[in-house]
Amino acid sequence: MTKLFLQFGLMLSVFASGLTLAASPSADDVELYIVTPADNATVTSPVKVVFGLSGMGVAPAGVERANTGHHHLLIDHDELPEPGKPMGGDVRHFGGGQTEVELTLEPGQHTLQLILGDHFHVPHEPMVVSKKITIFVE
């Protein structure tokens, strides 16, 4: 428990300072994808988004294990987060190891993309990202 609190304290220090960290390596042949909804789907809100990952495992934030990470969801983002920096508040974090979410989205067109972050919320190297999908919310 003490180790987890120390890691959390270090994460807060990194977030506050804007430091660049060494990225955790990603596994070969890793694939991150959105299971549902499908690309170009018309949906109603709340939208259930199911995350898929093969070639690596999921571990909660603050838990350092080789070839693991936790999901982050980019909603309506034009660019990926900066390498070597913890992902910020403009990205939805799933630090508990969650593999799905129900999103309340306004009617209209939206894009969704997943990115895997390490125990410090830093994108892996090379980055593990899903294909960006477009959905239409009625």
Secondary structure, DSSP 8 states (H G I E B T S, - for coil): -HHHHHHHHHHHHHHHHT------B--TT-EEEEEES-TTEEE-SSEEEEEEEESSEE--TT---TTEEEEEEEES-SS---TTS---TTSEE-TT---EEEE---SEEEEEEEEEE-TTS-B-BS--B---EEEEE-
